[in-house]
Amino acid sequence: MPDVGPAISVIPSRSRFLFELITAFVMTRVPYLSVPFKWLESYFHEVSHGVGALLTGGAVSHIQLFPNGAGLCFTQGGSQVVTAFAGYFGAALWGWLIFSLANSRIKARASLGILGFCVLMSLVLWARDLLTIVILFSLLILFLLPLKLPNWAGLQSLLRMLGLMVILNAMASPMVLFGLSDQGDAVKLADLTWIPAGLWVLVWLASSATILWFCWSSVSRHNQKQQ
C-alpha cells in the first residue's frame, strides 16, 4: 500500500500515483459521488469548445450544463472543425494541466484559485439558465473550499486526482458517441470533414490515453532520478 501520510513529495512516487489513479477511477464510477466530477469534465469540455471558437475568431454566446454530465456550448463564427474537435481534446489537456500544477504546493494553491476564478467568470459571462448557474456554483465551491485549509497536506494529492478524473472522464465520454448516429461532436466533424465519426472518437481516445501516459512518465522519470 502506498504511503498516504502527511509528508507529500513534490512529485508522487509511482505507487502513490497508481493509488491516486485507481482512487480517481473509482470515484468517477460510484453513483451519485461521481456526479460533480462529471460536471467538472463537462465544464472543461464546453469551455474548450468556447476556447476553440475564440482562438479562430469566433465568439461564445453561452454554455449549458446538465445534471447527467452533458453540456452545450453555443458559439458564433470561428472554425467549426477546431471548435468541435476542441471539446474532448481540450478537456484532457485541462486535466493534464491540473495534474502538472499539483506537483508544487504553491502552484497547487494558486491553480485552485485560478480555476475558481475561471469558473466564476464563466458563471458571470456564459451562464444563462438556473441549472447551469447551480452546477457552476457547485464547481466554484469544489475549487475554493480546499483553500480554507491552508496547511492541509492532502491538497496536492486532491488536485492531482481532480486532474486524473478529468482525463479519465475525457477518455470515457467519447466512447458513448459510438452508439450515436445523428448527434455529437464526432458526427458533426464527420459532416464537416468527411472523415468517419468513429475515427474522430479513436483520435480523442488516443489523445487522452497519451496525456495520461505523460502524467505517468513525469512521475516515473522523477522517481528514476531519485534512485
Backbone as numpy.savetxt, mean C-alpha at the origin, in Angstrom:
# Nx Ny Nz CAx CAy CAz Cx Cy Cz
11.80 -19.15 17.25 10.95 -17.95 17.25 11.83 -16.72 17.25
11.51 -15.68 16.43 12.32 -14.49 16.37 12.26 -13.70 17.65
13.30 -12.90 17.84 13.35 -12.03 19.01 12.38 -10.88 18.83
11.40 -10.78 19.67 10.42 -9.71 19.56 10.49 -8.81 20.78
11.65 -8.76 21.41 11.85 -7.93 22.59 11.95 -6.47 22.23
12.22 -5.60 23.21 12.20 -4.19 23.01 13.35 -3.66 22.17
14.47 -4.38 22.13 15.61 -3.90 21.36 15.40 -4.21 19.89
15.08 -3.20 19.10 14.80 -3.37 17.68 15.93 -2.76 16.87
16.60 -3.56 16.05 17.69 -3.06 15.23 17.14 -2.16 14.14
18.05 -1.39 13.53 17.66 -0.49 12.45 17.03 -1.29 11.32
17.67 -2.38 10.95 17.12 -3.30 9.95 16.91 -4.64 10.63
15.75 -5.26 10.44 15.44 -6.49 11.18 16.29 -7.67 10.74
16.38 -8.66 11.60 17.02 -9.91 11.22 16.12 -10.64 10.22
16.69 -11.67 9.58 15.89 -12.45 8.63 14.69 -13.09 9.32
14.94 -13.64 10.52 13.85 -14.31 11.23 12.76 -13.32 11.62
13.17 -12.11 12.02 12.17 -11.10 12.38 11.37 -10.68 11.16
12.06 -10.52 10.01 11.36 -10.17 8.78 10.31 -11.23 8.45
10.69 -12.50 8.52 9.74 -13.57 8.22 8.58 -13.56 9.20
8.88 -13.30 10.47 7.82 -13.20 11.47 6.85 -12.07 11.12
7.39 -10.91 10.75 6.55 -9.77 10.39 5.77 -10.03 9.11
6.40 -10.72 8.15 5.72 -11.04 6.89 4.55 -11.99 7.14
4.78 -13.03 7.93 3.71 -13.98 8.24 2.59 -13.30 9.02
2.97 -12.45 9.99 1.96 -11.71 10.76 1.14 -10.81 9.85
1.83 -10.12 8.93 1.13 -9.24 7.99 0.17 -10.04 7.12
0.61 -11.22 6.66 -0.24 -12.07 5.82 -1.48 -12.52 6.59
-1.29 -12.96 7.82 -2.42 -13.42 8.64 -3.40 -12.29 8.88
-2.88 -11.10 9.18 -3.75 -9.97 9.49 -4.56 -9.52 8.28
-4.04 -9.76 7.07 -4.81 -9.41 5.87 -5.84 -10.47 5.51
-5.84 -11.59 6.24 -6.77 -12.68 5.93 -7.81 -12.90 7.03
-7.63 -12.29 8.18 -8.58 -12.48 9.28 -9.82 -11.61 9.04
-11.02 -12.21 9.02 -12.24 -11.41 8.81 -12.35 -10.29 9.83
-12.87 -9.17 9.38 -13.09 -7.96 10.19 -11.77 -7.27 10.53
-10.81 -8.02 11.09 -9.52 -7.41 11.42 -8.82 -6.89 10.18
-9.02 -7.56 9.05 -8.33 -7.19 7.81 -8.94 -5.97 7.13
-10.14 -5.56 7.56 -10.86 -4.49 6.86 -10.06 -3.19 6.75
-9.53 -2.63 7.86 -8.80 -1.37 7.72 -7.56 -1.48 6.85
-6.96 -2.67 6.78 -5.77 -2.83 5.96 -6.13 -2.96 4.49
-7.33 -3.46 4.19 -7.83 -3.43 2.82 -8.12 -1.99 2.41
-8.66 -1.21 3.35 -8.88 0.21 3.08 -7.56 0.90 2.77
-6.52 0.51 3.49 -5.20 1.12 3.32 -4.69 0.88 1.90
-4.74 -0.37 1.43 -4.29 -0.67 0.08 -5.17 0.01 -0.94
-6.48 0.03 -0.70 -7.41 0.68 -1.61 -7.11 2.17 -1.72
-6.79 2.79 -0.58 -6.46 4.21 -0.59 -5.22 4.47 -1.45
-4.16 3.70 -1.22 -2.94 3.89 -2.01 -3.16 3.56 -3.48
-4.03 2.59 -3.74 -4.37 2.24 -5.12 -5.02 3.43 -5.82
-6.03 4.01 -5.20 -6.75 5.12 -5.83 -5.88 6.37 -5.91
-5.08 6.63 -4.87 -4.17 7.78 -4.91 -3.15 7.60 -6.03
-2.70 6.37 -6.26 -1.75 6.11 -7.34 -2.38 6.39 -8.70
-3.65 6.04 -8.86 -4.36 6.44 -10.09 -4.30 7.96 -10.24
-4.57 8.66 -9.15 -4.55 10.11 -9.18 -3.19 10.67 -9.52
-2.14 10.09 -8.92 -0.77 10.53 -9.21 -0.44 10.29 -10.67
-0.87 9.14 -11.21 -0.64 8.85 -12.62 -1.29 9.88 -13.53
-2.50 10.29 -13.17 -3.19 11.32 -13.95 -2.48 12.66 -13.83
-2.09 13.04 -12.62 -1.44 14.33 -12.41 -0.09 14.40 -13.12
0.68 13.32 -13.09 2.00 13.31 -13.71 1.93 13.38 -15.23
0.80 13.04 -15.80 0.65 13.08 -17.26 -0.26 14.22 -17.71
-0.40 15.23 -16.85 -1.12 16.44 -17.24 -2.60 16.44 -16.96
-3.10 15.47 -16.22 -4.52 15.41 -15.91 -4.84 16.02 -14.56
-6.05 15.78 -14.10 -6.50 16.31 -12.81 -7.35 15.26 -12.12
-7.42 15.37 -10.80 -8.23 14.45 -9.99 -9.47 15.18 -9.52
-10.64 14.60 -9.81 -11.90 15.18 -9.36 -12.18 14.76 -7.91
-12.27 13.46 -7.67 -12.49 12.94 -6.32 -12.24 11.45 -6.30
-12.19 10.88 -5.10 -12.04 9.45 -4.93 -13.19 8.93 -4.09
-13.49 7.64 -4.29 -14.51 6.96 -3.48 -13.91 5.67 -2.93
-14.12 5.41 -1.66 -13.69 4.18 -1.02 -14.89 3.47 -0.44
-14.88 2.13 -0.51 -16.01 1.33 -0.07 -15.59 0.36 1.04
-16.52 -0.08 1.88 -16.19 -0.95 3.01 -15.51 -2.26 2.63
-15.78 -2.78 1.43 -15.21 -4.07 1.02 -13.79 -3.95 0.47
-13.22 -2.74 0.50 -11.87 -2.55 0.00 -11.80 -2.09 -1.43
-12.94 -1.96 -2.08 -12.96 -1.44 -3.45 -12.87 0.08 -3.42
-12.62 0.66 -4.57 -12.53 2.11 -4.63 -12.58 2.60 -6.06
-12.75 3.90 -6.21 -12.79 4.55 -7.51 -12.03 5.86 -7.43
-11.35 6.20 -8.51 -10.69 7.50 -8.62 -11.18 8.16 -9.90
-11.77 9.33 -9.77 -12.34 10.04 -10.91 -11.34 11.10 -11.37
-10.84 10.92 -12.60 -9.82 11.82 -13.13 -10.29 12.44 -14.44
-9.61 13.50 -14.82 -9.87 14.17 -16.09 -8.55 14.41 -16.80
-8.49 14.06 -18.08 -7.28 14.28 -18.85 -6.16 13.34 -18.45
-4.95 13.65 -18.95 -3.81 12.79 -18.67 -3.82 11.52 -19.51
-2.81 10.70 -19.33 -2.71 9.44 -20.05 -3.58 8.38 -19.40
-4.54 7.86 -20.15 -5.41 6.83 -19.59 -4.64 5.55 -19.29
-3.63 5.24 -20.12 -2.85 4.02 -19.91 -2.05 4.12 -18.61
-1.34 5.25 -18.44 -0.55 5.43 -17.22 -1.45 5.46 -15.99
-2.56 6.16 -16.09 -3.48 6.28 -14.95 -4.04 4.93 -14.55
-4.45 4.13 -15.53 -5.03 2.81 -15.23 -3.97 1.86 -14.68
-2.76 1.92 -15.23 -1.71 1.00 -14.78 -1.21 1.35 -13.39
-1.26 2.63 -13.04 -0.61 3.10 -11.81 -1.25 2.57 -10.53
-2.51 2.13 -10.58 -3.20 1.73 -9.36 -2.50 0.63 -8.58
-2.45 -0.57 -9.14 -1.85 -1.71 -8.44 -0.33 -1.55 -8.32
0.30 -1.05 -9.39 1.75 -0.87 -9.36 2.14 0.17 -8.31
1.42 1.28 -8.29 1.72 2.34 -7.34 1.49 1.92 -5.90
0.43 1.13 -5.66 0.16 0.67 -4.29 1.33 -0.16 -3.75
1.88 -1.04 -4.61 3.03 -1.84 -4.18 4.24 -0.95 -3.90
4.43 0.09 -4.72 5.53 1.02 -4.48 5.37 1.77 -3.16
4.13 2.16 -2.86 3.86 2.80 -1.56 4.24 1.86 -0.42
3.89 0.58 -0.56 4.23 -0.40 0.47 5.73 -0.52 0.66
6.47 -0.54 -0.45 7.93 -0.63 -0.38 8.52 0.61 0.28
7.97 1.79 -0.04 8.45 3.03 0.56 8.22 3.02 2.08
7.03 2.60 2.49 6.72 2.53 3.93 7.67 1.57 4.63
7.89 0.39 4.03 8.80 -0.60 4.62 10.20 -0.03 4.75
10.69 0.64 3.71 12.05 1.17 3.72 12.23 2.26 4.76
11.25 3.14 4.89 11.35 4.23 5.86 11.27 3.73 7.29
10.70 2.55 7.47 10.56 2.00 8.82 11.88 1.55 9.42
12.92 1.47 8.60 14.19 0.95 9.09 15.04 2.00 9.80
14.46 3.15 10.06 15.09 4.18 10.90 14.04 4.69 11.86
14.37 4.74 13.16 13.38 5.16 14.15 12.88 6.58 13.87
13.80 7.48 13.50 13.41 8.87 13.21 12.56 8.92 11.96
13.00 8.21 10.90 12.24 8.20 9.65 10.87 7.55 9.84
10.80 6.55 10.72 9.53 5.87 10.97 8.50 6.85 11.52
8.90 7.63 12.51 7.98 8.61 13.09 7.62 9.69 12.07
8.63 10.15 11.33 8.37 11.19 10.33 7.45 10.68 9.23
7.66 9.44 8.81 6.85 8.89 7.72 5.39 8.71 8.14
5.16 8.33 9.40 3.78 8.23 9.88 3.10 9.60 9.83
3.85 10.64 10.22 3.30 11.99 10.15 3.02 12.41 8.72
3.94 12.09 7.80 3.76 12.46 6.39 2.58 11.71 5.78
2.48 10.40 6.09 1.36 9.61 5.57 0.04 10.14 6.12
0.03 10.50 7.41 -1.16 11.09 7.98 -1.54 12.38 7.29
-0.53 13.19 6.95 -0.78 14.45 6.25 -1.34 14.19 4.85
-0.81 13.17 4.16 -1.33 12.82 2.83 -2.80 12.41 2.89
-3.14 11.60 3.90 -4.54 11.19 4.07 -5.41 12.41 4.37
-4.90 13.31 5.22 -5.66 14.51 5.56 -5.91 15.37 4.33
-4.89 15.54 3.48 -5.07 16.33 2.26 -6.04 15.65 1.30
-5.97 14.32 1.22 -6.93 13.59 0.39 -8.35 13.78 0.91
-8.47 13.79 2.23 -9.77 14.00 2.87 -10.34 15.37 2.51
-9.48 16.37 2.53 -9.93 17.74 2.25 -10.20 17.96 0.76
-9.33 17.43 -0.09 -9.39 17.75 -1.52 -10.26 16.80 -2.33
-10.27 15.51 -1.96 -10.86 14.52 -2.87 -12.01 13.72 -2.29
-12.34 13.88 -1.03 -13.44 13.12 -0.43 -14.74 13.90 -0.58
-15.76 13.25 -1.14 -17.04 13.92 -1.38 -18.21 13.26 -0.65
-18.12 11.95 -0.44 -19.24 11.24 0.18 -18.89 10.84 1.60
-19.91 10.61 2.41 -19.73 10.35 3.84 -18.91 9.10 4.09
-19.16 8.04 3.31 -18.46 6.78 3.53 -16.95 6.94 3.31
-16.58 7.62 2.25 -15.16 7.86 1.98 -14.53 8.71 3.09
-15.26 9.70 3.57 -14.77 10.55 4.65 -14.51 9.72 5.91
-15.44 8.82 6.24 -15.28 7.97 7.42 -14.07 7.05 7.28
-13.90 6.45 6.10 -12.78 5.54 5.88 -11.45 6.29 5.95
-11.37 7.45 5.31 -10.14 8.23 5.35 -9.83 8.71 6.77
-10.85 9.07 7.50 -10.64 9.49 8.89 -10.11 8.32 9.72
-10.60 7.11 9.45 -10.11 5.92 10.15 -8.63 5.67 9.83
-8.25 5.86 8.56 -6.85 5.69 8.18 -5.97 6.77 8.82
-6.52 7.97 8.94 -5.79 9.05 9.59 -5.46 8.69 11.04
-6.43 8.11 11.73 -6.21 7.66 13.11 -5.16 6.54 13.14
-5.23 5.63 12.17 -4.29 4.51 12.10 -2.85 5.00 12.01
-2.62 6.08 11.26 -1.27 6.61 11.10 -0.83 7.48 12.27
-1.74 8.26 12.81 -1.34 9.25 13.81 -1.36 8.72 15.25
-2.19 7.71 15.53 -2.30 7.20 16.90 -0.96 6.69 17.45
-0.16 5.95 16.65 1.13 5.47 17.19 2.07 6.60 17.59
1.89 7.80 17.03 2.76 8.92 17.37 2.51 9.40 18.80
1.40 8.98 19.39 1.12 9.32 20.79 1.98 8.51 21.75
2.69 7.52 21.21 3.55 6.66 22.03 5.00 6.90 21.61
5.62 7.99 22.08 6.93 8.41 21.58 8.05 7.41 21.80
7.98 6.62 22.85 9.06 5.69 23.16 8.68 4.24 22.89
7.64 4.03 22.11 7.19 2.67 21.84 8.19 1.95 20.94
8.76 0.87 21.44 9.80 0.15 20.72 9.27 -0.57 19.48
7.96 -0.82 19.44 7.40 -1.56 18.32 6.99 -0.71 17.14
7.29 0.59 17.17 6.84 1.49 16.11 7.38 1.09 14.75
8.69 0.79 14.68 9.28 0.41 13.40 8.71 -0.91 12.89
8.51 -1.85 13.80 7.95 -3.14 13.41 6.53 -2.97 12.87
5.73 -2.12 13.52 4.38 -1.86 13.05 4.39 -1.26 11.66
5.28 -0.30 11.43 5.33 0.36 10.13 5.78 -0.60 9.04
6.77 -1.45 9.37 7.19 -2.45 8.38 6.04 -3.38 8.02
5.27 -3.81 9.02 4.15 -4.70 8.74 3.06 -3.99 7.93
2.85 -2.70 8.18 1.89 -1.95 7.37 2.35 -1.93 5.91
3.64 -1.69 5.70 4.16 -1.70 4.34 4.01 -3.06 3.69
4.30 -4.12 4.44 4.16 -5.48 3.90 2.70 -5.81 3.60
1.78 -5.34 4.45 0.36 -5.60 4.20 -0.11 -4.91 2.93
0.38 -3.70 2.69 0.02 -2.99 1.45 0.54 -3.76 0.24
1.78 -4.25 0.33 2.36 -5.02 -0.79 1.59 -6.32 -1.01
1.28 -7.04 0.08 0.56 -8.31 -0.05 -0.83 -8.11 -0.63
-1.52 -7.06 -0.19 -2.85 -6.77 -0.75 -2.75 -6.34 -2.20
-1.69 -5.58 -2.54 -1.49 -5.18 -3.93 -1.19 -6.39 -4.81
-0.61 -7.43 -4.21 -0.33 -8.66 -4.94 -1.59 -9.51 -5.10
-2.43 -9.53 -4.06 -3.62 -10.38 -4.08 -4.77 -9.76 -4.87
-4.91 -8.45 -4.80 -6.07 -7.78 -5.40 -6.21 -8.00 -6.90
-5.12 -7.92 -7.70 -5.29 -8.12 -9.15 -5.81 -9.49 -9.52
-5.60 -10.50 -8.66 -6.05 -11.85 -8.97 -7.56 -11.92 -9.10
-8.27 -11.01 -8.41 -9.73 -10.96 -8.52 -10.14 -10.63 -9.95
-9.28 -9.88 -10.66 -9.62 -9.45 -12.02 -9.69 -10.60 -13.00
-9.10 -11.76 -12.66 -9.18 -12.91 -13.56 -10.63 -13.34 -13.77
-11.48 -13.06 -12.79 -12.87 -13.47 -12.90 -13.79 -12.41 -13.46
-13.23 -11.25 -13.83 -14.05 -10.16 -14.35 -13.80 -9.98 -15.84
-14.86 -9.99 -16.61 -14.72 -9.90 -18.07 -15.10 -8.54 -18.62
-15.73 -7.68 -17.81 -16.23 -6.43 -18.37 -15.90 -5.21 -17.51
-15.02 -5.36 -16.53 -14.69 -4.23 -15.68 -13.32 -4.40 -15.06
-12.81 -3.34 -14.45 -11.51 -3.40 -13.80 -10.42 -2.74 -14.62
-9.31 -2.44 -13.95 -8.20 -1.76 -14.61 -7.61 -2.58 -15.74
-7.52 -3.90 -15.57 -6.92 -4.75 -16.60 -7.75 -4.72 -17.88
-9.07 -4.76 -17.75 -9.95 -4.70 -18.92 -9.82 -3.35 -19.62
-9.73 -2.29 -18.83 -9.57 -0.95 -19.41 -8.26 -0.85 -20.17
-7.19 -1.39 -19.59 -5.90 -1.37 -20.27 -5.93 -2.22 -21.54
-6.62 -3.35 -21.48 -6.75 -4.19 -22.67 -7.47 -3.45 -23.79
-8.51 -2.70 -23.45 -9.24 -1.92 -24.45 -8.37 -0.81 -25.03
-7.50 -0.23 -24.20 -6.67 0.89 -24.65 -5.46 0.44 -25.46
-4.94 -0.75 -25.15 -3.66 -1.17 -25.74 -3.74 -2.42 -26.61
-4.84 -3.15 -26.55 -5.00 -4.43 -27.23 -4.10 -5.52 -26.63
-3.49 -5.25 -25.50 -2.74 -6.28 -24.78 -3.73 -6.98 -23.85
-3.79 -8.32 -23.86 -4.80 -9.04 -23.08 -4.80 -8.65 -21.60
-6.00 -8.61 -21.03 -6.15 -8.22 -19.63 -5.35 -9.14 -18.70
-5.34 -10.43 -19.02 -4.61 -11.38 -18.18 -3.13 -11.07 -18.10
-2.57 -10.54 -19.19 -1.15 -10.21 -19.19 -0.87 -9.02 -18.27
-1.79 -8.06 -18.25 -1.63 -6.92 -17.33 -1.68 -7.39 -15.88
-2.56 -8.33 -15.59 -2.64 -8.88 -14.23 -1.33 -9.55 -13.85
-0.75 -10.30 -14.78 0.53 -10.97 -14.51 1.64 -9.95 -14.29
1.61 -8.85 -15.03 2.62 -7.79 -14.84 2.51 -7.21 -13.44
1.29 -6.96 -12.98 1.09 -6.43 -11.62 1.55 -7.43 -10.56
1.21 -8.69 -10.76 1.64 -9.72 -9.81 3.16 -9.80 -9.75
3.79 -9.78 -10.92 5.25 -9.87 -10.98 5.91 -8.66 -10.34
5.36 -7.47 -10.58 5.95 -6.26 -10.00 5.81 -6.26 -8.48
4.67 -6.69 -7.96 4.48 -6.75 -6.51 5.40 -7.79 -5.88
5.54 -8.94 -6.55 6.44 -9.99 -6.05 7.88 -9.50 -6.06
8.25 -8.75 -7.10 9.61 -8.20 -7.18 9.87 -7.21 -6.06
8.90 -6.36 -5.77 9.04 -5.38 -4.69 9.16 -6.09 -3.34
8.39 -7.16 -3.15 8.51 -7.95 -1.92 9.90 -8.56 -1.82
10.42 -9.00 -2.95 11.78 -9.56 -2.97 12.81 -8.49 -2.63
12.60 -7.26 -3.09 13.50 -6.16 -2.73 13.55 -5.97 -1.21
12.38 -6.07 -0.58 12.33 -5.93 0.88 13.16 -7.01 1.55
12.98 -8.24 1.10 13.74 -9.36 1.65 15.24 -9.19 1.37
15.60 -8.76 0.17 17.00 -8.61 -0.20 17.70 -7.56 0.65
17.00 -6.45 0.93 17.61 -5.41 1.75 17.92 -5.93 3.15
17.02 -6.74 3.68 17.23 -7.35 5.00 18.37 -8.37 4.94
18.36 -9.20 3.91 19.36 -10.26 3.79 20.76 -9.69 3.61
20.89 -8.65 2.77 22.21 -8.04 2.54 22.76 -7.44 3.83
21.89 -6.75 4.57 22.33 -6.13 5.82 22.80 -7.19 6.82
22.06 -8.28 6.91 22.42 -9.33 7.87 23.72 -10.02 7.48
23.98 -10.15 6.17 25.23 -10.76 5.73 26.42 -9.88 6.10
26.24 -8.55 6.02 27.32 -7.63 6.38 27.63 -7.69 7.87
26.61 -8.03 8.67 26.78 -8.06 10.12 27.46 -9.33 10.60
27.54 -10.33 9.72 28.11 -11.62 10.13 29.64 -11.59 10.07
